[in-house]
Amino acid sequence: MEPEALNFLKRIGKSLGIGLVWLCITVTAALKNDNAFPDNGIRLANVLFYLWLVVSVIIMVRIFQKLWTADDIEQE
């Protein structure tokens, strides 16, 4: 396989992996621990969950930008 195509597939795989891990963590924290919907008022757990959500999305977007704007990916 050509090195350019292989690097492109690696980028796709890393992006999917990072996105799926983030999604699993966030959905588990939101639904299983009942932090997504403040039914009985806002609790500290709700605030921490939404803080995690915003900060982790910003970090994930920065990782994706770095991954997709890199001119050369490590040749493994």
C-alpha positions as semicolon CSV with decimal commas, in nm:
position;residue;x (nm);y (nm);z (nm)
1;M;0,000;0,000;0,000
2;E;0,122;0,349;-0,078
3;P;0,261;0,542;0,218
4;E;0,023;0,835;0,163
5;A;-0,283;0,611;0,164
6;L;-0,155;0,425;0,470
7;N;-0,098;0,752;0,657
8;F;-0,447;0,868;0,561
9;L;-0,599;0,545;0,694
10;K;-0,398;0,582;1,017
11;R;-0,537;0,932;1,062
12;I;-0,890;0,804;1,011
13;G;-0,834;0,519;1,257
14;K;-0,689;0,749;1,523
15;S;-0,974;0,996;1,479
16;L;-1,238;0,725;1,508
17;G;-1,066;0,573;1,810
18;I;-1,037;0,901;1,995
19;G;-1,394;0,996;1,911
20;L;-1,540;0,662;2,019
21;V;-1,350;0,654;2,348
22;W;-1,464;1,010;2,423
23;L;-1,820;0,920;2,333
24;C;-1,823;0,611;2,556
25;I;-1,682;0,802;2,853
26;T;-1,922;1,091;2,810
27;V;-2,234;0,881;2,757
28;T;-2,149;0,662;3,054
29;A;-2,096;0,964;3,278
30;A;-2,413;1,129;3,151
31;L;-2,667;0,850;3,151
32;K;-2,546;0,590;3,396
33;N;-2,465;0,842;3,668
34;D;-2,770;1,055;3,580
35;N;-2,570;1,374;3,525
36;A;-2,707;1,481;3,188
37;F;-3,049;1,593;3,307
38;P;-3,076;1,800;3,626
39;D;-3,416;1,667;3,742
40;N;-3,407;1,777;4,105
41;G;-3,210;2,096;4,058
42;I;-2,851;2,148;3,966
43;R;-2,603;1,943;4,167
44;L;-2,226;1,956;4,180
45;A;-2,216;1,638;3,969
46;N;-2,413;1,812;3,692
47;V;-2,178;2,109;3,692
48;L;-1,870;1,883;3,683
49;F;-2,020;1,678;3,400
50;Y;-2,089;1,981;3,183
51;L;-1,749;2,126;3,266
52;W;-1,594;1,793;3,157
53;L;-1,803;1,804;2,841
54;V;-1,687;2,150;2,734
55;V;-1,321;2,103;2,827
56;S;-1,294;1,759;2,670
57;V;-1,454;1,873;2,344
58;I;-1,206;2,161;2,320
59;I;-0,915;1,923;2,385
60;M;-1,049;1,670;2,134
61;V;-1,089;1,934;1,863
62;R;-0,732;2,052;1,921
63;I;-0,607;1,693;1,893
64;F;-0,800;1,650;1,567
65;Q;-0,662;1,976;1,430
66;K;-0,308;1,872;1,514
67;L;-0,364;1,528;1,365
68;W;-0,514;1,650;1,039
69;T;-0,291;1,950;0,979
70;A;0,034;1,761;1,035
71;D;0,233;1,748;0,713
72;D;0,404;1,424;0,793
73;I;0,278;1,139;1,007
74;E;0,527;0,906;1,168
75;Q;0,631;0,629;0,937
76;E;0,569;0,312;1,134
